[in-house]
Amino acid sequence: MADAELQTFTSIMDALVRISSNMKSIERELHCPVCEEMVKQPIVLPCMHSVCVLCAAEVLVQRGYPPPELPPEPNTPTSSPITRSPRQTRRPPPKTDRLDRVIRTVCGTHPGRRRKDSPPVIMLFPCPTCGKDVELGERGLADCLRNLTLERIVERYRHTVSLGSMAVMCQFCKPPQALEATKGCADCRSNFCNECFKLYHPWGTPRAQHEHILPTHSFRPKVLVCVEHEQERLQFYCRSCQRLLCPLCKLRRAHSGHKILPIALAYQTLKEKITKEMNYVFANQDSVQAQITQVESGIAQTEVNSAVAKEQSNQCVSELRSVLVERQGALAMLLEGARAKRAGALNAQLSEKQSLLENAGLLTYTQELLKETDQSCFVQAARVTHNRLVKAIEKLQHFSLSADPSFRHFQMDVSRELKVLSSMDFIQAPLAPVIDTQKTLAYDQLYLCWRLPQDSAPAWHYSVEYLRKVGGAGALWGRVLSEGSSGSNGTHCSWQRLDDVGGTSAVIDKLEMDSVYILRVRGCNKAGFGEHSEEVYLHTPPAPVLSFCLDSRWGLHAERVALGKGQTYARSVPGMTLLQAADRALTSCDLTSDLLVADVSITQGRHYWACSVEPGSYLVKVGVGVEAKLQEWFHLPQDMASPRYDPDSGHDSGAEDAQDCPPPFCFLTMGMGKVLLPKCGASNTSTGPLTAPLPPRLGLCLDFEKGRLTFYDAHSLRVLWEGTVDCSAPVCPAFCFIGGGALQLQELIANRSTEQNPPRRVTIQTRATDAGH
């Protein structure tokens, strides 16, 4: 029997220890981020973080706001009055509105200020959790509700951790016979023993209806009420503002159009979400443990790698020091050599000058020489002395030091070296590259060009990543500033990557047609990979690219139209014909036109090509047409102002069966920086054609089987206009100049990369990589 009782006691103690351990693990969740202690009377800031109300008031005072009245500490056995006793004379029950009134004073407007006296002060509270300044408004902390749930959790935590070691004493017993409290009254906000509770809550009185709870050190309101309408309970939740509302706040204009839910529905929805999230975390404890192991391993590697980096840093500094010492020795040797050379020259000059003194050797020798009386012997010996005296006299008259003693040429300017040494730092990874959207394009292949910012560290090589956007071509050209935003747009594919790109451009081929690709680049050096560039969206052409050159076999006048090298560029210059027609401008419009066609014809399939028209061109028509009809039309003389065959609509304007037979050609007219969009039906005849800005590049897609030609803004692949054309016979791309203008066909990226020095041309193989690497 004793063994069974001991086993039961042991299991109970184990359960209590396990519960205590679980509660102790949440202690850091219950700390105030300001005082870093257990929260007391926490309030919820607009950023949804909780702080002590007293801590919040102190922070506001430190920020220069008027000091509010601080609420008293919650009642504890040590702070309870010692004179209260149920045996003494009856006294009125404790005031229940004092603490609420004080808290409202602390959380509300400053005492003594009326709202109409001065403009409201917008309070900003620096939330230490999120690191942002949270706007509280003119009511200050009054708009912040108390976090009653957190208070209950703190109370349970205190009770569980203490395990009954700190009892709650009755607040009305006489101290020598103070008993342990057994009940707490939520309305009286006091703790009572059994006798005191019966004494202060007589049967049959309204006090008997008070709600009794377990003894506690901190009493809270029973329900949350609106901070502006004190008698109204919070019965709604605004999902747009993420705030609790009372029925009166719900009627305000500020919440007009917001999604407002009943508090019960919001409670049930949020509780289900949290339950699912908690269950997911519980079900993935193995992953959590594996990640903990990785973090611990990362901490260990951090210590090891930091020691290695420190050793390398010390080694680099030691090498610099040794180089400086070696260089210092070399410079000292140079200085010593220069000093010795100059000192020798000056010493020789000194000896020479000293010889000219009265008692010096040269003058004494000369005096003895003059005593010689033998003429032949004198002439023989005096010649050398004469030369020495002439030189000495010349140097005496033109004296200067034989060597410069200033050493001005041996001064050192180390300002540049000091600047370099003072800026010596660890290697930084390259900054995020900037993609050149003017040069980047998708045509027969995808060409990506970028550059590094000026203040960026150099990159040894680059990594180009791209993926195909799933879910259609919604956004054609754009930038996404956050790296994870691509996943929110329906993109769940793996990034494909090209490593070790040496230049600042890359060519990617074998892409799917009519698809949107997301591209980004990042640089790498000894410090590792830098940040990714802004993501760029590129839309591939809707059909295979047609490669062709311009053919001048029809309607070409050499004095007006000139073709460039490779026959992909054409320029038309108005000649004498237009000048001679100027005198007929008031009576007719007889403009000359020049036709250029492609050197290939289309007989089947879908094809795409692009070109750019110079914005200063007068009139340029771009489109397709049946070869025979084009030749016939351009060889017949006609008035270009009102031709019978309108090249924009492509049909005979006087024919009655125009709607039955598709036109033999389809053109789009552009000039003077505009594009003329033809009429799209009889319903639009009253409005007339529309105009649009001339895009940098114009794309055309011909569907031969359907007889349909679509014009695009090649930069974004936005459809400009769509027309029909007769495809019963071979058709070819055609271009018509009326007046001056210039046209450039879009060059194939493959040809450009072979003619120029290719930055890097590869075919990227599919390889699943982490988007964060």
C-alpha positions in Angstrom: 0.0 0.0 0.0 2.9 2.3 0.8 4.5 1.6 -2.5 1.3 2.4 -4.4 1.0 5.7 -2.5 4.7 6.5 -3.2 4.2 5.8 -6.9 1.2 8.0 -7.1 2.9 10.8 -5.3 5.9 10.4 -7.6 3.7 10.6 -10.8 2.0 13.7 -9.4 5.3 15.4 -8.7 6.5 14.5 -12.2 3.4 16.0 -13.7 3.8 19.1 -11.7 7.5 19.4 -12.6 6.6 18.9 -16.3 3.9 21.5 -16.2 6.2 23.9 -14.4 8.9 23.3 -17.0 6.4 24.0 -19.8 5.3 27.2 -18.2 8.9 28.3 -17.5 9.7 28.0 -21.2 7.2 30.8 -22.1 8.8 33.2 -19.6 10.5 35.3 -22.3 7.1 35.7 -24.1 5.7 37.4 -21.0 8.5 40.0 -20.6 7.9 43.7 -21.3 10.3 44.8 -24.1 10.8 48.1 -22.3 11.6 47.0 -18.7 12.5 43.4 -19.6 10.5 42.2 -16.6 7.2 40.4 -16.3 4.5 42.6 -17.8 2.1 44.4 -15.4 -1.2 45.8 -16.7 -0.1 45.3 -20.4 -1.7 47.3 -23.1 -1.9 46.5 -26.8 -0.2 49.1 -29.1 -1.5 49.8 -32.6 1.3 47.6 -33.9 -0.2 44.7 -31.9 2.7 44.5 -29.5 2.2 44.7 -25.7 4.0 46.8 -23.1 3.4 47.7 -19.5 1.2 50.8 -19.2 3.6 52.3 -16.7 6.5 51.7 -19.0 4.6 53.2 -21.9 3.9 56.3 -19.8 7.6 56.7 -18.8 8.7 56.4 -22.5 6.2 59.1 -23.5 7.5 61.4 -20.7 11.1 60.8 -21.9 10.0 61.9 -25.4 8.9 65.2 -24.1 5.1 64.7 -23.6 3.5 66.0 -20.4 3.8 63.5 -17.5 0.6 61.6 -16.8 -0.6 60.3 -13.5 0.8 56.8 -12.9 -1.5 54.1 -11.7 -0.8 52.3 -8.4 0.8 48.9 -8.3 -1.6 46.0 -8.1 -2.6 45.0 -4.6 -0.3 42.3 -3.1 -0.1 40.8 0.4 2.7 43.2 1.2 0.9 46.3 0.0 -2.5 45.5 1.5 -3.6 47.6 4.5 -2.9 45.8 7.8 -5.7 47.5 9.7 -8.5 45.9 7.7 -10.4 43.2 9.5 -13.9 41.7 9.1 -14.2 41.9 12.9 -13.9 45.6 13.0 -16.7 48.0 12.2 -18.5 47.6 8.9 -17.0 49.8 6.1 -18.2 50.4 2.6 -16.8 48.0 0.0 -13.7 48.9 -1.9 -14.1 51.4 -4.6 -14.0 49.6 -8.0 -13.8 52.6 -10.3 -10.6 54.3 -8.9 -8.1 52.1 -10.7 -10.1 52.3 -14.0 -10.3 56.1 -13.6 -6.5 56.4 -13.0 -5.7 54.2 -15.9 -8.0 56.2 -18.1 -6.2 59.4 -16.9 -2.8 57.9 -17.7 -4.0 56.6 -21.1 -6.1 59.6 -22.0 -5.5 63.3 -22.6 -3.3 65.2 -20.2 -4.9 66.6 -17.1 -6.1 70.2 -17.3 -6.1 70.4 -21.0 -9.3 70.9 -22.9 -9.5 69.8 -26.5 -10.6 73.2 -27.8 -7.8 75.1 -26.1 -5.0 73.9 -28.4 -4.7 71.6 -31.4 -4.4 67.9 -30.6 -1.0 66.4 -30.0 -0.3 63.3 -32.1 1.7 61.0 -29.9 4.4 58.8 -31.4 5.5 55.8 -29.3 8.7 54.0 -30.2 7.9 50.3 -30.1 11.0 48.4 -29.1 9.7 45.2 -30.6 9.2 46.3 -34.2 11.6 49.3 -34.0 9.0 51.7 -35.5 7.3 54.9 -34.2 3.7 54.0 -33.7 1.1 56.7 -33.9 -1.1 56.8 -30.9 -3.3 59.8 -31.8 -4.5 62.7 -29.7 -6.0 60.4 -27.0 -2.6 58.9 -26.4 -2.7 55.5 -24.7 -6.4 55.8 -24.2 -7.0 54.1 -27.6 -4.9 51.1 -26.5 -6.9 48.3 -24.9 -5.6 46.3 -22.0 -4.3 42.8 -22.9 -6.5 40.8 -20.5 -5.5 37.6 -22.1 -1.8 38.2 -21.5 -2.6 39.2 -17.9 -4.4 35.9 -17.3 -1.4 34.0 -18.8 1.0 35.8 -16.5 -1.2 35.0 -13.5 -1.3 31.3 -14.4 2.4 31.4 -15.0 3.1 33.0 -11.6 0.8 30.5 -9.9 2.4 27.5 -11.7 6.0 28.5 -11.1 5.4 29.3 -7.4 3.6 25.9 -7.0 1.8 27.3 -4.0 4.9 28.6 -2.2 3.6 32.2 -2.2 0.1 32.2 -0.8 -2.4 35.0 -1.3 -3.5 36.4 2.1 -6.8 37.8 3.0 -6.8 41.6 2.8 -9.4 42.1 5.6 -8.1 39.9 8.4 -6.3 41.3 11.4 -2.5 40.7 10.9 -1.8 38.4 13.9 -4.6 36.1 12.8 -4.3 36.7 9.0 -5.7 33.8 7.1 -4.9 32.6 3.6 -7.4 33.9 1.0 -9.7 31.3 -0.5 -11.7 33.6 -2.9 -11.3 36.8 -4.8 -14.1 39.1 -5.8 -13.9 40.5 -9.3 -16.3 43.3 -8.5 -14.7 44.3 -5.2 -11.2 43.7 -6.5 -10.1 42.1 -3.2 -9.1 38.7 -1.8 -11.1 37.2 1.1 -11.0 34.3 3.4 -14.2 32.3 3.8 -15.4 34.3 6.8 -14.5 37.7 5.4 -16.2 36.8 2.1 -19.4 35.9 3.9 -19.2 39.1 6.0 -18.8 41.4 3.1 -21.2 39.5 0.8 -24.3 38.9 2.9 -26.9 36.5 1.6 -29.8 38.3 0.0 -28.0 41.5 -0.8 -26.7 42.7 -4.3 -23.1 42.0 -3.1 -24.0 38.3 -3.0 -24.3 38.4 -6.7 -20.6 39.5 -7.2 -18.5 37.2 -9.2 -16.0 35.3 -7.1 -12.7 34.0 -8.6 -9.6 32.4 -7.4 -7.3 34.6 -5.2 -5.0 36.7 -7.3 -2.5 39.6 -7.0 -3.9 41.5 -10.0 -7.5 42.1 -10.7 -8.7 42.8 -14.2 -11.9 44.1 -15.8 -14.4 41.3 -16.5 -14.9 42.3 -20.1 -13.3 44.7 -22.6 -15.3 47.9 -23.1 -14.8 50.6 -25.7 -12.2 53.3 -24.6 -14.4 56.0 -26.1 -17.9 54.7 -25.2 -17.3 53.3 -21.7 -20.6 51.5 -21.4 -20.4 49.7 -24.7 -18.9 46.3 -25.1 -16.6 45.5 -28.0 -18.8 43.3 -30.2 -17.2 43.7 -33.6 -13.9 43.3 -35.3 -12.7 45.4 -38.3 -10.4 43.4 -40.5 -9.3 46.4 -42.5 -8.2 48.4 -39.4 -7.5 45.2 -37.3 -9.3 46.8 -34.3 -12.1 45.9 -32.0 -15.3 48.0 -32.3 -18.3 48.7 -30.3 -21.7 49.2 -32.0 -21.3 53.0 -31.9 -17.7 52.9 -33.4 -19.1 50.6 -36.1 -21.4 53.4 -37.4 -18.5 55.8 -37.9 -17.6 57.0 -41.4 -14.0 55.9 -40.8 -15.1 52.3 -41.1 -17.3 52.8 -44.1 -16.7 50.0 -46.7 -14.5 48.0 -44.3 -14.9 44.3 -43.7 -16.5 44.1 -40.2 -17.1 40.8 -38.5 -19.1 39.9 -35.4 -16.7 39.3 -32.5 -17.9 35.6 -32.3 -17.1 35.0 -35.9 -13.7 36.7 -35.7 -13.0 34.7 -32.5 -13.9 31.4 -34.1 -12.0 32.2 -37.3 -8.8 33.3 -35.6 -8.9 30.4 -33.1 -9.2 27.9 -36.0 -6.3 29.5 -37.8 -4.1 29.5 -34.7 -5.0 25.9 -33.9 -4.1 24.8 -37.4 -0.8 26.7 -37.2 0.0 25.3 -33.9 -0.8 21.7 -35.1 1.4 22.3 -38.1 4.3 23.3 -35.8 3.6 20.3 -33.6 3.6 18.0 -36.7 6.9 19.4 -37.9 8.9 19.0 -34.7 11.5 17.0 -36.5 12.1 19.9 -38.9 12.3 22.3 -36.0 14.8 20.1 -34.3 16.8 19.7 -37.5 16.8 23.5 -37.9 17.9 23.9 -34.3 20.8 21.6 -35.1 21.7 23.6 -38.1 21.5 26.8 -36.1 23.8 25.3 -33.4 26.1 24.1 -36.1 26.1 27.6 -37.6 26.9 29.1 -34.2 29.9 26.7 -33.9 31.0 27.5 -37.4 30.7 31.2 -36.7 33.1 30.9 -33.8 35.6 28.9 -35.9 35.3 31.0 -39.0 35.6 34.2 -37.0 38.8 32.9 -35.4 40.2 32.0 -38.9 39.1 35.5 -40.2 40.8 37.2 -37.3 44.0 35.2 -37.9 43.9 36.2 -41.6 43.3 39.8 -40.7 46.2 39.8 -38.3 48.4 38.2 -40.9 47.4 40.8 -43.5 48.2 43.6 -41.0 51.5 41.9 -40.2 52.4 41.7 -43.9 51.7 45.4 -44.2 53.8 46.1 -41.2 56.7 44.1 -42.6 56.4 45.8 -45.9 56.4 49.2 -44.1 59.5 48.2 -42.1 61.3 47.0 -45.2 60.4 50.2 -47.1 61.4 52.3 -44.1 64.9 50.6 -44.2 65.2 51.2 -48.0 64.3 54.9 -47.6 66.7 55.3 -44.7 69.5 53.9 -46.9 68.6 56.3 -49.6 68.7 59.2 -47.1 72.1 58.0 -45.7 73.6 57.8 -49.2 72.4 61.3 -50.1 73.7 62.6 -46.8 77.1 61.1 -47.2 77.4 62.4 -50.8 76.4 65.9 -49.9 78.6 65.9 -46.8 81.6 64.9 -48.9 81.0 67.7 -51.4 80.6 70.3 -48.7 83.7 69.0 -46.8 85.7 69.3 -50.0 84.4 72.9 -50.5 85.3 73.7 -46.9 88.9 72.5 -47.4 89.2 74.5 -50.5 88.0 77.7 -48.8 90.2 77.1 -45.8 93.2 77.0 -48.2 92.6 80.6 -49.1 93.1 81.9 -45.6 96.2 84.0 -45.0 98.1 81.3 -43.1 96.7 78.5 -45.2 98.7 76.2 -47.4 97.9 77.6 -50.9 98.8 81.2 -50.0 101.9 80.2 -48.1 103.0 78.0 -51.0 102.4 80.9 -53.4 104.5 83.3 -51.2 107.3 80.8 -51.2 106.9 80.4 -55.0 107.3 84.1 -55.5 110.7 84.0 -53.8 112.1 81.9 -56.7 114.6 84.0 -58.8 115.3 81.5 -61.5 113.0 82.5 -64.3 112.7 79.2 -66.1 112.2 77.3 -62.9 109.5 79.8 -61.8 107.6 79.6 -65.0 107.7 75.8 -64.8 106.3 75.7 -61.3 104.0 78.7 -61.2 101.8 77.7 -64.1 99.8 75.2 -62.0 99.6 77.6 -59.1 98.3 80.3 -61.4 95.4 78.1 -62.6 94.5 77.2 -59.0 94.5 80.8 -58.0 92.3 81.8 -61.0 89.7 79.2 -60.0 89.8 80.1 -56.4 89.2 83.8 -57.2 86.3 82.9 -59.6 84.7 80.8 -56.9 85.3 83.5 -54.4 83.5 86.0 -56.6 80.6 83.6 -57.4 80.2 81.7 -54.2 77.5 78.9 -53.8 77.4 75.7 -51.8 78.5 72.7 -53.7 75.6 70.7 -52.3 72.0 71.5 -51.2 71.7 70.9 -47.4 67.9 71.3 -47.3 66.9 67.7 -48.4 63.6 69.2 -49.9 63.5 66.4 -52.4 63.4 63.8 -49.7 60.0 64.8 -48.1 57.3 62.2 -48.3 53.6 62.7 -49.0 51.7 59.8 -47.5 48.2 61.3 -47.5 47.1 58.9 -50.2 48.5 55.9 -48.4 47.0 57.1 -45.1 43.6 57.5 -46.8 43.9 54.0 -48.2 45.0 52.5 -44.9 42.3 54.4 -42.9 39.7 53.0 -45.3 41.1 49.5 -45.2 38.2 47.2 -44.4 37.0 43.7 -45.0 36.0 42.7 -48.5 32.4 43.6 -49.2 30.1 41.6 -51.5 29.0 43.4 -54.6 25.9 45.5 -54.4 22.7 44.6 -56.3 23.3 45.1 -60.0 21.2 47.5 -62.0 19.5 45.9 -65.1 19.6 48.1 -68.2 16.0 47.9 -69.4 16.9 49.8 -72.6 19.3 47.1 -73.8 17.6 44.1 -72.3 15.0 42.5 -74.6 13.5 39.2 -75.7 13.5 38.4 -79.4 14.8 35.2 -81.0 16.7 34.8 -77.8 16.8 36.6 -74.5 19.4 39.3 -74.0 20.1 40.5 -70.5 22.4 43.5 -69.8 23.3 45.0 -66.4 25.9 47.1 -64.6 27.1 47.6 -61.0 26.5 50.8 -59.0 29.5 53.1 -58.9 30.1 52.6 -55.1 29.9 48.8 -55.4 32.8 46.5 -54.7 34.0 44.7 -57.9 32.5 41.4 -58.9 34.6 38.5 -60.1 31.7 36.9 -61.8 27.9 37.0 -61.9 25.0 34.5 -61.4 22.0 35.0 -63.7 18.7 33.4 -62.6 15.4 33.2 -64.4 12.1 31.4 -64.2 9.0 31.2 -66.3 6.0 32.9 -64.7 3.1 30.5 -64.3 -0.5 31.7 -64.8 -0.3 33.8 -67.9 1.3 37.0 -69.0 -0.3 39.4 -66.6 2.6 41.9 -66.0 4.8 42.2 -69.1 7.4 44.7 -68.1 7.9 45.7 -64.5 10.0 45.5 -61.5 9.5 43.6 -58.2 11.3 45.2 -55.3 11.1 42.2 -53.0 12.6 38.9 -53.8 9.8 36.8 -52.5 7.1 38.6 -54.4 7.4 36.3 -57.4 5.9 33.5 -55.4 2.8 35.6 -54.6 2.1 36.0 -58.3 1.5 32.4 -58.8 5.1 31.5 -59.6 6.0 28.1 -58.0 8.6 26.9 -60.5 12.2 26.5 -59.5 14.8 29.1 -60.5 17.1 28.2 -63.3 20.6 29.5 -62.9 23.7 30.4 -65.0 26.8 30.6 -62.9 30.2 32.1 -63.5 29.1 34.7 -66.0 32.3 36.8 -66.7 30.8 39.9 -68.4 27.9 42.2 -67.7 25.5 40.6 -70.2 24.2 37.2 -71.0 22.2 35.5 -73.8 19.6 32.8 -73.0 18.0 30.7 -75.7 15.5 27.8 -75.9 12.8 29.7 -74.2 9.1 29.1 -74.6 7.2 31.4 -76.9 4.5 33.8 -75.6 5.7 33.4 -72.0 6.7 35.8 -69.3 10.1 35.2 -67.7 11.4 36.8 -64.4 15.1 37.5 -64.4 17.5 38.7 -61.7 21.3 39.0 -61.3 23.7 39.0 -58.5 27.5 39.4 -58.3 30.1 37.4 -56.5 33.6 38.0 -55.2 35.8 36.7 -52.4 33.3 37.9 -49.9 30.5 35.8 -51.4 27.4 36.6 -53.3 25.8 40.0 -53.0 22.1 40.9 -53.2 19.9 40.2 -56.1 19.0 42.9 -58.6 15.4 44.0 -58.9 13.4 41.4 -60.7 12.6 42.2 -64.3 9.8 40.7 -66.4 10.4 39.9 -70.0 7.7 38.6 -72.5 8.9 36.4 -75.2 7.5 36.8 -78.8 4.1 35.1 -79.5 5.5 33.2 -82.6 8.9 32.2 -84.1 11.0 35.2 -85.2 11.2 35.7 -89.0 14.6 36.8 -90.2 14.8 38.7 -93.5 16.4 41.7 -95.2 15.0 44.6 -97.2 14.6 44.1 -100.9 14.5 47.1 -103.3 13.3 45.3 -106.4 10.1 47.5 -106.5 9.6 51.2 -106.4 13.1 52.1 -105.2 14.5 55.5 -106.3 18.3 55.6 -105.5 18.2 59.4 -105.1 15.5 59.2 -102.4 16.0 55.8 -100.6 19.3 54.4 -99.3 19.8 51.0 -97.7 22.3 50.4 -95.0 24.9 47.7 -94.6 23.2 44.3 -94.4 20.0 45.7 -95.9 18.3 46.0 -92.4 18.3 49.8 -92.4 16.6 52.2 -94.8 16.4 56.0 -95.0 14.2 58.1 -97.3 15.1 61.7 -98.0 12.6 63.9 -99.9 14.1 64.7 -103.3 13.4 67.2 -106.1 10.0 65.6 -106.9 8.5 66.8 -103.6 10.0 70.2 -104.1 8.6 70.5 -107.6 5.2 69.5 -106.3 5.1 72.3 -103.8 3.5 74.7 -106.4 0.6 72.2 -106.8 0.1 71.9 -103.0 -3.0 74.2 -103.1 -4.7 72.2 -105.8 -3.7 68.6 -105.2 -1.4 66.4 -103.2 0.9 64.5 -105.4 3.4 62.9 -103.0 5.9 60.3 -104.0 6.1 56.9 -102.3 8.8 54.3 -102.1 8.2 50.6 -101.3 10.5 48.2 -99.7 9.6 44.5 -99.2 11.2 41.6 -97.5 13.4 39.2 -99.4 11.3 36.3 -98.2 7.6 35.4 -98.6 5.4 33.7 -96.1 3.2 30.7 -97.2 2.3 29.1 -93.9 2.5 29.2 -90.1 2.8 32.0 -87.6 5.7 34.5 -87.7 6.9 37.5 -85.7 9.3 40.3 -86.5 10.0 43.8 -85.1 11.3 47.1 -86.4 11.8 50.6 -85.1 10.7 53.8 -86.9 12.6 57.0 -86.4 10.3 59.4 -84.5 11.1 62.3 -86.9 9.8 60.3 -89.9 7.1 62.0 -91.9 5.0 59.0 -92.9 6.0 55.4 -92.8 3.6 52.4 -93.4 4.5 49.0 -92.0 2.6 45.8 -92.7 2.2 42.9 -95.1 0.6 42.3 -98.4 0.2 39.9 -101.3 3.3 40.3 -103.6 1.3 40.6 -106.8 -1.1 43.2 -105.4 1.7 45.2 -103.8 3.5 45.4 -107.2 0.4 46.4 -109.0 -0.6 49.0 -106.5 2.8 50.7 -106.3 3.3 50.7 -110.1 0.0 52.4 -110.8 0.0 56.3 -110.6 -2.5 57.4 -107.9 -3.1 60.2 -105.5 -1.6 59.3 -102.2 -3.9 61.6 -100.3 -7.0 59.5 -101.4 -6.0 56.2 -102.9 -8.6 53.9 -104.0 -7.0 51.1 -102.1 -6.6 52.4 -98.5 -3.5 50.7 -97.3 -4.6 50.9 -93.7 -7.9 49.1 -94.2 -6.6 47.1 -97.2 -9.9 47.1 -99.2 -11.4 49.0 -102.0 -13.3 51.9 -100.4 -15.9 51.7 -103.2 -16.4 48.0 -103.3 -19.6 46.6 -101.9 -18.2 43.2 -101.0 -15.4 44.6 -98.9 -16.6 42.7 -95.9 -16.7 39.4 -97.7 -13.2 39.3 -99.1 -10.2 40.1 -96.9 -8.0 42.9 -98.2 -4.8 42.1 -100.1 -2.6 44.1 -97.7 -2.7 45.4 -94.2 -0.7 48.4 -93.1 -0.3 50.6 -90.0 0.6 54.2 -90.6 3.0 56.1 -88.3 4.8 59.4 -88.5 5.7 62.5 -86.5 6.0 60.5 -83.3 2.4 59.0 -83.6 0.7 55.8 -84.7 -2.6 56.0 -86.6 -4.9 53.2 -85.4 -7.5 52.5 -88.1 -11.2 52.3 -87.6 -12.4 49.0 -86.1 -15.9 48.8 -87.5 -19.0 50.7 -88.6 -19.9 51.7 -85.1 -16.7 53.8 -84.9 -17.1 55.6 -88.2 -18.3 58.7 -86.5 -15.4 58.9 -84.1 -12.7 58.3 -86.8 -9.2 56.8 -86.3 -7.3 57.1 -83.1 -3.7 58.0 -82.5 -1.2 56.6 -80.0 2.4 57.5 -79.1 4.9 55.8 -81.4 6.5 52.9 -79.4 10.3 52.5 -79.5 9.9 49.2 -81.3 6.9 47.9 -83.3 6.2 44.2 -83.4 4.2 42.3 -86.0 2.8 38.8 -85.8 1.2 37.2 -88.9 -1.0 34.1 -88.6 -1.1 32.9 -92.2 -3.8 30.2 -91.7 -6.2 32.7 -90.0 -5.2 35.6 -92.3 -4.7 37.9 -89.3 -2.0 40.4 -88.6 -1.4 41.8 -85.1 0.6 44.9 -84.3 2.4 45.1 -80.9 4.4 47.4 -78.8 7.5 45.2 -79.0 8.8 46.6 -75.7 5.8 45.2 -73.7 4.0 43.1 -76.3 0.9 45.1 -75.7 -1.5 44.8 -78.6 -2.0 48.0 -80.6 -4.2 46.9 -83.4 -5.3 43.8 -85.3 -6.3 43.5 -88.9 -7.0 40.9 -91.6 -5.2 40.2 -94.8 -5.8 37.9 -97.8 -3.4 34.9 -97.4 -4.6 32.9 -100.4 -1.3 33.7 -102.1 2.2 34.2 -100.6 2.5 37.4 -98.6 5.6 39.3 -97.5 6.4 42.1 -95.1 6.3 45.5 -96.7 7.4 49.0 -95.8 6.4 52.2 -97.5 8.0 55.7 -97.2 6.1 58.9 -97.9 8.4 61.8 -97.4 11.5 61.6 -95.3 11.9 58.8 -92.7 14.1 56.0 -91.5 13.5 52.4 -90.5 15.6 49.8 -88.7 14.8 46.1 -88.6 15.3 44.4 -85.3 18.6 42.5 -85.4 18.7 38.9 -84.3 20.3 38.5 -80.9 22.1 35.4 -82.3 23.7 37.5 -85.1 24.6 40.3 -82.8 26.3 38.0 -80.4 28.4 36.4 -83.1 29.4 39.6 -84.9 30.3 41.5 -81.7 32.4 40.2 -78.9 29.9 37.9 -77.2 29.5 38.6 -73.5 28.4 35.0 -72.9 26.1 32.9 -74.9 24.9 29.6 -73.4 21.9 27.4 -73.2 20.8 27.1 -69.6 19.9 23.6 -68.5 17.0 23.2 -66.1 18.4 23.0 -62.6 16.4 23.4 -59.5 18.0 25.9 -57.1 16.9 27.7 -54.0 15.7 31.2 -54.8 17.6 32.5 -51.8 21.0 31.2 -53.0 
